[in-house]
Amino acid sequence: MFTPDVAAHIVRWARRTDLPALCLTCKSFQHAAEPKLYEVVMSANVHATLRVCHSILANPRLAHHVRSFCFLPRHNRDIPPHFWSTLQRALSKMRSLDYLFLQDPAFASSWVLGDIPHIPFQLQEARLLFYWDAHLVKFLESQNKLTTLHTIDGPANDPALFLEPGSLSDLRVFDGPLAAAQHIVHIGPSLTHLQLTLDKNSEVDLLAFIPSLIPLAPSLRALSILHLPEPLSLDVFRSITKACPQLRHIGTIPLPLPRYSYRFYSALVAMHHLRVLELDLSSWAPPATGILQRAIAAEIRIFAPLIEYVCFWAGATRTLWGVDGNDWSCHSESGQHSQFDALWKAR
């Protein structure tokens, strides 16, 4: 029989895969391992997630250990009809939940968050891959401590789906489509980090949206734009430098070919606080690699002297250049996706 202190020390250094076995060893290990085992629940497997939910419903003490809950199914065909109602009941027990990541391949199960009287938690971060509907709106209005929000949809100019003024007053980080950001920026006056995902229907609205960021200028430190079309890149970049010259991070801007670079650099000189710049070189032929990337990074530093990192994207290849004094070094990775890259949230 191990003392509680000894059991806690062993559990602290145990691999996560060993925790279930430790829970079955003795009471001391069970008491020490259960909080660590249930602290983070993350699965793409429907049946494994259901087992966790049933365990939580059968043993309410386990629910108090859950700080992070993530369900990431790859497709909808294996999800049984009772899955979402079981998940809803399990969530109603998780009083300590801080982080919630729910993905519904059909985007239609936001109702699991709509029973506000039975939601006992106040999240710090939410990543909710549902359609933006009345259930989602009610849930977000109830989350007074939320600092980070990721969505895939927005209210689409429907006043019935607008958040109440004063909602999400602690929101600092938003990642989602332009349709949602157009609404969020008006209720989140203290945003520090903003990432926008464009689609074919929102590209034309981007230039009209950027001036609306001017009231956020005192707080906004990072602006990332995904899937920005190259024909719009110079106009968008110029608009950003005029609306938010205090930004420390800008991405991901398709860099024009060298014969047009003077227009890019003439706008860059306004960015006196810029530390990180992400650029897309996917359209360059031949590809810009190695020495050429280093030369571009060094040239950028002439116009933005405080720059610390320049990140180049070419398809799924990400190359991060950093400067130390006058020495540049780089780290390159393939198989990356800008949607899941967190560089824009680093500062």
Contacts in CASP RR format, 6 or more apart in sequence:
PFRMAT RR
TARGET T0000
AUTHOR 0000-0000-0000
METHOD contacts of the structure
MODEL  1
MFTPDVAAHIVRWARRTDLPALCLTCKSFQHAAEPKLYEVVMSANVHATL
RVCHSILANPRLAHHVRSFCFLPRHNRDIPPHFWSTLQRALSKMRSLDYL
FLQDPAFASSWVLGDIPHIPFQLQEARLLFYWDAHLVKFLESQNKLTTLH
TIDGPANDPALFLEPGSLSDLRVFDGPLAAAQHIVHIGPSLTHLQLTLDK
NSEVDLLAFIPSLIPLAPSLRALSILHLPEPLSLDVFRSITKACPQLRHI
GTIPLPLPRYSYRFYSALVAMHHLRVLELDLSSWAPPATGILQRAIAAEI
RIFAPLIEYVCFWAGATRTLWGVDGNDWSCHSESGQHSQFDALWKAR
1 26 0 8 1.000
1 28 0 8 1.000
2 10 0 8 1.000
2 26 0 8 1.000
2 28 0 8 1.000
2 29 0 8 1.000
3 28 0 8 1.000
4 28 0 8 1.000
4 31 0 8 1.000
4 32 0 8 1.000
6 28 0 8 1.000
7 26 0 8 1.000
7 28 0 8 1.000
7 29 0 8 1.000
7 31 0 8 1.000
7 32 0 8 1.000
7 33 0 8 1.000
8 32 0 8 1.000
10 22 0 8 1.000
10 29 0 8 1.000
10 32 0 8 1.000
11 19 0 8 1.000
11 22 0 8 1.000
11 29 0 8 1.000
11 32 0 8 1.000
11 33 0 8 1.000
11 36 0 8 1.000
14 22 0 8 1.000
14 33 0 8 1.000
14 36 0 8 1.000
16 36 0 8 1.000
16 37 0 8 1.000
19 33 0 8 1.000
19 36 0 8 1.000
19 37 0 8 1.000
20 37 0 8 1.000
22 29 0 8 1.000
22 30 0 8 1.000
22 32 0 8 1.000
22 33 0 8 1.000
23 29 0 8 1.000
23 30 0 8 1.000
23 33 0 8 1.000
23 34 0 8 1.000
23 37 0 8 1.000
24 30 0 8 1.000
34 62 0 8 1.000
34 65 0 8 1.000
35 65 0 8 1.000
37 65 0 8 1.000
38 52 0 8 1.000
38 56 0 8 1.000
38 62 0 8 1.000
38 65 0 8 1.000
38 66 0 8 1.000
39 65 0 8 1.000
39 66 0 8 1.000
39 67 0 8 1.000
39 68 0 8 1.000
40 67 0 8 1.000
40 68 0 8 1.000
40 70 0 8 1.000
41 49 0 8 1.000
41 52 0 8 1.000
41 66 0 8 1.000
41 68 0 8 1.000
41 69 0 8 1.000
41 70 0 8 1.000
42 68 0 8 1.000
42 69 0 8 1.000
42 70 0 8 1.000
42 72 0 8 1.000
42 101 0 8 1.000
43 49 0 8 1.000
43 52 0 8 1.000
43 70 0 8 1.000
43 71 0 8 1.000
43 72 0 8 1.000
44 71 0 8 1.000
44 72 0 8 1.000
44 73 0 8 1.000
44 74 0 8 1.000
46 73 0 8 1.000
46 78 0 8 1.000
46 79 0 8 1.000
46 80 0 8 1.000
46 83 0 8 1.000
47 78 0 8 1.000
49 71 0 8 1.000
49 83 0 8 1.000
49 87 0 8 1.000
50 80 0 8 1.000
50 83 0 8 1.000
50 86 0 8 1.000
52 90 0 8 1.000
53 86 0 8 1.000
53 87 0 8 1.000
53 89 0 8 1.000
53 90 0 8 1.000
54 86 0 8 1.000
55 62 0 8 1.000
56 62 0 8 1.000
56 63 0 8 1.000
56 66 0 8 1.000
56 90 0 8 1.000
56 93 0 8 1.000
56 94 0 8 1.000
57 86 0 8 1.000
57 89 0 8 1.000
57 90 0 8 1.000
57 93 0 8 1.000
60 93 0 8 1.000
63 90 0 8 1.000
63 93 0 8 1.000
63 94 0 8 1.000
63 95 0 8 1.000
63 96 0 8 1.000
64 94 0 8 1.000
64 95 0 8 1.000
64 96 0 8 1.000
65 96 0 8 1.000
66 94 0 8 1.000
66 96 0 8 1.000
66 97 0 8 1.000
67 96 0 8 1.000
67 97 0 8 1.000
67 98 0 8 1.000
67 99 0 8 1.000
68 97 0 8 1.000
68 98 0 8 1.000
68 99 0 8 1.000
68 100 0 8 1.000
68 101 0 8 1.000
69 91 0 8 1.000
69 94 0 8 1.000
69 97 0 8 1.000
69 99 0 8 1.000
69 100 0 8 1.000
69 101 0 8 1.000
69 102 0 8 1.000
70 99 0 8 1.000
70 100 0 8 1.000
70 101 0 8 1.000
70 102 0 8 1.000
71 87 0 8 1.000
71 101 0 8 1.000
71 102 0 8 1.000
71 103 0 8 1.000
72 101 0 8 1.000
72 103 0 8 1.000
73 79 0 8 1.000
73 103 0 8 1.000
73 104 0 8 1.000
73 105 0 8 1.000
74 105 0 8 1.000
75 105 0 8 1.000
76 104 0 8 1.000
76 105 0 8 1.000
76 106 0 8 1.000
79 105 0 8 1.000
84 104 0 8 1.000
84 109 0 8 1.000
84 111 0 8 1.000
84 112 0 8 1.000
85 112 0 8 1.000
87 112 0 8 1.000
88 111 0 8 1.000
88 112 0 8 1.000
88 115 0 8 1.000
91 97 0 8 1.000
91 100 0 8 1.000
91 112 0 8 1.000
91 113 0 8 1.000
91 119 0 8 1.000
91 121 0 8 1.000
92 115 0 8 1.000
92 118 0 8 1.000
92 119 0 8 1.000
92 120 0 8 1.000
93 120 0 8 1.000
94 120 0 8 1.000
94 121 0 8 1.000
95 120 0 8 1.000
95 121 0 8 1.000
96 121 0 8 1.000
97 121 0 8 1.000
97 123 0 8 1.000
98 121 0 8 1.000
98 123 0 8 1.000
98 124 0 8 1.000
98 125 0 8 1.000
99 123 0 8 1.000
99 124 0 8 1.000
99 125 0 8 1.000
99 126 0 8 1.000
100 121 0 8 1.000
100 123 0 8 1.000
100 125 0 8 1.000
100 126 0 8 1.000
100 127 0 8 1.000
100 128 0 8 1.000
101 126 0 8 1.000
101 127 0 8 1.000
101 128 0 8 1.000
102 109 0 8 1.000
102 112 0 8 1.000
102 127 0 8 1.000
102 128 0 8 1.000
102 129 0 8 1.000
102 130 0 8 1.000
103 129 0 8 1.000
104 110 0 8 1.000
104 129 0 8 1.000
104 130 0 8 1.000
107 129 0 8 1.000
107 130 0 8 1.000
107 131 0 8 1.000
107 152 0 8 1.000
107 153 0 8 1.000
108 130 0 8 1.000
108 131 0 8 1.000
109 130 0 8 1.000
110 128 0 8 1.000
110 130 0 8 1.000
110 131 0 8 1.000
110 133 0 8 1.000
110 135 0 8 1.000
110 136 0 8 1.000
110 139 0 8 1.000
111 135 0 8 1.000
113 119 0 8 1.000
113 128 0 8 1.000
113 135 0 8 1.000
113 136 0 8 1.000
113 138 0 8 1.000
113 139 0 8 1.000
114 135 0 8 1.000
114 138 0 8 1.000
114 139 0 8 1.000
116 138 0 8 1.000
116 139 0 8 1.000
116 142 0 8 1.000
119 139 0 8 1.000
119 142 0 8 1.000
122 143 0 8 1.000
122 144 0 8 1.000
122 145 0 8 1.000
122 146 0 8 1.000
123 143 0 8 1.000
123 145 0 8 1.000
123 146 0 8 1.000
124 145 0 8 1.000
124 146 0 8 1.000
124 147 0 8 1.000
124 148 0 8 1.000
125 146 0 8 1.000
125 147 0 8 1.000
125 148 0 8 1.000
125 149 0 8 1.000
126 140 0 8 1.000
126 143 0 8 1.000
126 146 0 8 1.000
126 148 0 8 1.000
126 149 0 8 1.000
126 150 0 8 1.000
127 149 0 8 1.000
127 150 0 8 1.000
128 136 0 8 1.000
128 149 0 8 1.000
128 150 0 8 1.000
128 151 0 8 1.000
129 151 0 8 1.000
129 152 0 8 1.000
130 136 0 8 1.000
130 151 0 8 1.000
130 152 0 8 1.000
130 153 0 8 1.000
131 153 0 8 1.000
132 151 0 8 1.000
132 153 0 8 1.000
132 154 0 8 1.000
132 155 0 8 1.000
132 156 0 8 1.000
132 161 0 8 1.000
132 180 0 8 1.000
133 161 0 8 1.000
134 160 0 8 1.000
134 161 0 8 1.000
136 151 0 8 1.000
137 155 0 8 1.000
137 161 0 8 1.000
137 162 0 8 1.000
137 163 0 8 1.000
140 146 0 8 1.000
140 149 0 8 1.000
140 163 0 8 1.000
140 167 0 8 1.000
140 168 0 8 1.000
141 163 0 8 1.000
141 164 0 8 1.000
141 167 0 8 1.000
143 168 0 8 1.000
144 169 0 8 1.000
144 170 0 8 1.000
145 170 0 8 1.000
146 168 0 8 1.000
146 170 0 8 1.000
146 171 0 8 1.000
147 170 0 8 1.000
147 171 0 8 1.000
147 172 0 8 1.000
147 173 0 8 1.000
148 171 0 8 1.000
148 172 0 8 1.000
148 173 0 8 1.000
148 174 0 8 1.000
148 175 0 8 1.000
149 168 0 8 1.000
149 171 0 8 1.000
149 173 0 8 1.000
149 174 0 8 1.000
149 175 0 8 1.000
149 184 0 8 1.000
150 174 0 8 1.000
150 175 0 8 1.000
150 176 0 8 1.000
151 175 0 8 1.000
151 176 0 8 1.000
151 177 0 8 1.000
151 180 0 8 1.000
152 176 0 8 1.000
152 177 0 8 1.000
153 177 0 8 1.000
153 179 0 8 1.000
153 180 0 8 1.000
154 161 0 8 1.000
154 177 0 8 1.000
154 179 0 8 1.000
154 180 0 8 1.000
154 183 0 8 1.000
155 161 0 8 1.000
155 162 0 8 1.000
155 179 0 8 1.000
155 180 0 8 1.000
155 183 0 8 1.000
156 179 0 8 1.000
157 179 0 8 1.000
162 183 0 8 1.000
163 183 0 8 1.000
163 187 0 8 1.000
165 187 0 8 1.000
166 187 0 8 1.000
167 187 0 8 1.000
168 184 0 8 1.000
168 187 0 8 1.000
168 188 0 8 1.000
169 188 0 8 1.000
169 190 0 8 1.000
170 190 0 8 1.000
171 184 0 8 1.000
171 187 0 8 1.000
171 188 0 8 1.000
171 190 0 8 1.000
171 191 0 8 1.000
172 190 0 8 1.000
172 191 0 8 1.000
172 192 0 8 1.000
172 193 0 8 1.000
173 191 0 8 1.000
173 192 0 8 1.000
173 193 0 8 1.000
173 194 0 8 1.000
173 345 0 8 1.000
174 180 0 8 1.000
174 181 0 8 1.000
174 184 0 8 1.000
174 191 0 8 1.000
174 193 0 8 1.000
174 194 0 8 1.000
174 195 0 8 1.000
175 194 0 8 1.000
175 195 0 8 1.000
175 197 0 8 1.000
176 195 0 8 1.000
176 196 0 8 1.000
176 197 0 8 1.000
177 196 0 8 1.000
177 197 0 8 1.000
177 198 0 8 1.000
177 199 0 8 1.000
177 202 0 8 1.000
178 196 0 8 1.000
178 197 0 8 1.000
178 198 0 8 1.000
178 202 0 8 1.000
178 205 0 8 1.000
178 206 0 8 1.000
178 209 0 8 1.000
179 202 0 8 1.000
181 194 0 8 1.000
181 196 0 8 1.000
181 209 0 8 1.000
182 205 0 8 1.000
182 209 0 8 1.000
182 212 0 8 1.000
184 191 0 8 1.000
185 191 0 8 1.000
185 194 0 8 1.000
185 212 0 8 1.000
185 213 0 8 1.000
185 215 0 8 1.000
185 216 0 8 1.000
186 212 0 8 1.000
189 215 0 8 1.000
189 216 0 8 1.000
189 219 0 8 1.000
190 219 0 8 1.000
191 216 0 8 1.000
191 219 0 8 1.000
191 220 0 8 1.000
192 219 0 8 1.000
192 220 0 8 1.000
192 221 0 8 1.000
192 222 0 8 1.000
193 220 0 8 1.000
193 221 0 8 1.000
193 222 0 8 1.000
193 249 0 8 1.000
193 344 0 8 1.000
193 345 0 8 1.000
194 213 0 8 1.000
194 216 0 8 1.000
194 220 0 8 1.000
194 222 0 8 1.000
194 223 0 8 1.000
194 224 0 8 1.000
195 223 0 8 1.000
195 224 0 8 1.000
195 225 0 8 1.000
195 226 0 8 1.000
195 344 0 8 1.000
196 206 0 8 1.000
196 223 0 8 1.000
196 224 0 8 1.000
196 225 0 8 1.000
196 226 0 8 1.000
197 226 0 8 1.000
197 227 0 8 1.000
197 339 0 8 1.000
198 206 0 8 1.000
198 225 0 8 1.000
198 226 0 8 1.000
198 227 0 8 1.000
198 228 0 8 1.000
198 229 0 8 1.000
199 227 0 8 1.000
203 229 0 8 1.000
203 232 0 8 1.000
206 225 0 8 1.000
206 228 0 8 1.000
206 232 0 8 1.000
206 236 0 8 1.000
207 232 0 8 1.000
207 235 0 8 1.000
207 236 0 8 1.000
207 239 0 8 1.000
210 236 0 8 1.000
210 239 0 8 1.000
210 240 0 8 1.000
210 243 0 8 1.000
211 239 0 8 1.000
211 243 0 8 1.000
213 220 0 8 1.000
213 223 0 8 1.000
213 243 0 8 1.000
213 244 0 8 1.000
214 243 0 8 1.000
214 244 0 8 1.000
216 244 0 8 1.000
217 243 0 8 1.000
217 244 0 8 1.000
217 245 0 8 1.000
217 246 0 8 1.000
218 246 0 8 1.000
220 244 0 8 1.000
220 246 0 8 1.000
220 247 0 8 1.000
221 246 0 8 1.000
221 247 0 8 1.000
221 248 0 8 1.000
221 249 0 8 1.000
221 347 0 8 1.000
222 247 0 8 1.000
222 248 0 8 1.000
222 249 0 8 1.000
222 250 0 8 1.000
222 276 0 8 1.000
222 344 0 8 1.000
222 345 0 8 1.000
222 347 0 8 1.000
223 240 0 8 1.000
223 244 0 8 1.000
223 247 0 8 1.000
223 249 0 8 1.000
223 250 0 8 1.000
223 251 0 8 1.000
223 344 0 8 1.000
224 249 0 8 1.000
224 250 0 8 1.000
224 251 0 8 1.000
224 252 0 8 1.000
224 278 0 8 1.000
224 344 0 8 1.000
225 236 0 8 1.000
225 251 0 8 1.000
225 252 0 8 1.000
225 253 0 8 1.000
226 252 0 8 1.000
226 338 0 8 1.000
226 339 0 8 1.000
228 236 0 8 1.000
228 252 0 8 1.000
228 253 0 8 1.000
228 254 0 8 1.000
228 280 0 8 1.000
229 254 0 8 1.000
230 254 0 8 1.000
230 256 0 8 1.000
230 280 0 8 1.000
230 283 0 8 1.000
233 253 0 8 1.000
233 254 0 8 1.000
233 255 0 8 1.000
233 256 0 8 1.000
234 256 0 8 1.000
234 260 0 8 1.000
234 263 0 8 1.000
234 264 0 8 1.000
234 267 0 8 1.000
236 253 0 8 1.000
237 250 0 8 1.000
237 253 0 8 1.000
237 264 0 8 1.000
237 267 0 8 1.000
237 268 0 8 1.000
238 267 0 8 1.000
240 247 0 8 1.000
240 250 0 8 1.000
241 267 0 8 1.000
241 268 0 8 1.000
241 270 0 8 1.000
241 271 0 8 1.000
242 270 0 8 1.000
245 270 0 8 1.000
245 271 0 8 1.000
245 272 0 8 1.000
245 273 0 8 1.000
246 272 0 8 1.000
246 273 0 8 1.000
247 271 0 8 1.000
247 273 0 8 1.000
247 274 0 8 1.000
248 273 0 8 1.000
248 274 0 8 1.000
248 275 0 8 1.000
248 276 0 8 1.000
248 347 0 8 1.000
249 274 0 8 1.000
249 275 0 8 1.000
249 276 0 8 1.000
249 277 0 8 1.000
249 278 0 8 1.000
249 343 0 8 1.000
249 344 0 8 1.000
249 346 0 8 1.000
249 347 0 8 1.000
250 271 0 8 1.000
250 274 0 8 1.000
250 276 0 8 1.000
250 277 0 8 1.000
250 278 0 8 1.000
251 277 0 8 1.000
251 278 0 8 1.000
251 279 0 8 1.000
251 344 0 8 1.000
252 278 0 8 1.000
252 279 0 8 1.000
252 280 0 8 1.000
252 311 0 8 1.000
252 313 0 8 1.000
252 338 0 8 1.000
253 277 0 8 1.000
253 278 0 8 1.000
253 279 0 8 1.000
253 280 0 8 1.000
254 279 0 8 1.000
254 280 0 8 1.000
254 281 0 8 1.000
254 282 0 8 1.000
254 283 0 8 1.000
255 261 0 8 1.000
255 264 0 8 1.000
255 279 0 8 1.000
255 280 0 8 1.000
255 281 0 8 1.000
255 284 0 8 1.000
255 296 0 8 1.000
256 263 0 8 1.000
256 264 0 8 1.000
257 283 0 8 1.000
257 284 0 8 1.000
265 299 0 8 1.000
265 300 0 8 1.000
265 303 0 8 1.000
268 274 0 8 1.000
268 300 0 8 1.000
268 303 0 8 1.000
268 304 0 8 1.000
269 303 0 8 1.000
269 304 0 8 1.000
271 304 0 8 1.000
272 304 0 8 1.000
272 306 0 8 1.000
273 306 0 8 1.000
274 304 0 8 1.000
274 306 0 8 1.000
274 307 0 8 1.000
275 306 0 8 1.000
275 307 0 8 1.000
275 308 0 8 1.000
275 309 0 8 1.000
275 347 0 8 1.000
276 307 0 8 1.000
276 308 0 8 1.000
276 309 0 8 1.000
276 310 0 8 1.000
276 311 0 8 1.000
276 343 0 8 1.000
276 346 0 8 1.000
276 347 0 8 1.000
277 300 0 8 1.000
277 304 0 8 1.000
277 307 0 8 1.000
277 309 0 8 1.000
277 310 0 8 1.000
277 311 0 8 1.000
278 310 0 8 1.000
278 311 0 8 1.000
278 312 0 8 1.000
278 313 0 8 1.000
278 343 0 8 1.000
278 344 0 8 1.000
279 296 0 8 1.000
279 310 0 8 1.000
279 311 0 8 1.000
279 312 0 8 1.000
279 313 0 8 1.000
280 312 0 8 1.000
280 313 0 8 1.000
280 314 0 8 1.000
280 315 0 8 1.000
281 287 0 8 1.000
281 288 0 8 1.000
281 293 0 8 1.000
281 312 0 8 1.000
281 313 0 8 1.000
281 314 0 8 1.000
282 313 0 8 1.000
282 314 0 8 1.000
282 315 0 8 1.000
284 314 0 8 1.000
287 314 0 8 1.000
288 296 0 8 1.000
288 312 0 8 1.000
288 314 0 8 1.000
289 314 0 8 1.000
289 319 0 8 1.000
290 330 0 8 1.000
293 312 0 8 1.000
293 319 0 8 1.000
293 321 0 8 1.000
293 330 0 8 1.000
294 321 0 8 1.000
294 328 0 8 1.000
294 330 0 8 1.000
296 310 0 8 1.000
296 312 0 8 1.000
297 307 0 8 1.000
297 310 0 8 1.000
297 321 0 8 1.000
297 322 0 8 1.000
297 323 0 8 1.000
297 328 0 8 1.000
298 328 0 8 1.000
300 307 0 8 1.000
300 310 0 8 1.000
301 307 0 8 1.000
301 323 0 8 1.000
307 323 0 8 1.000
308 322 0 8 1.000
308 323 0 8 1.000
309 320 0 8 1.000
309 321 0 8 1.000
309 322 0 8 1.000
309 323 0 8 1.000
309 343 0 8 1.000
310 320 0 8 1.000
310 321 0 8 1.000
310 322 0 8 1.000
311 318 0 8 1.000
311 319 0 8 1.000
311 320 0 8 1.000
311 321 0 8 1.000
311 343 0 8 1.000
312 318 0 8 1.000
312 319 0 8 1.000
312 320 0 8 1.000
312 321 0 8 1.000
313 319 0 8 1.000
313 336 0 8 1.000
313 338 0 8 1.000
316 334 0 8 1.000
316 335 0 8 1.000
316 336 0 8 1.000
316 337 0 8 1.000
317 332 0 8 1.000
317 333 0 8 1.000
317 334 0 8 1.000
317 335 0 8 1.000
317 336 0 8 1.000
318 332 0 8 1.000
318 333 0 8 1.000
318 334 0 8 1.000
318 336 0 8 1.000
318 338 0 8 1.000
318 341 0 8 1.000
319 330 0 8 1.000
319 331 0 8 1.000
319 332 0 8 1.000
319 333 0 8 1.000
320 330 0 8 1.000
320 331 0 8 1.000
320 332 0 8 1.000
320 343 0 8 1.000
321 328 0 8 1.000
321 329 0 8 1.000
321 330 0 8 1.000
322 328 0 8 1.000
322 329 0 8 1.000
322 330 0 8 1.000
END
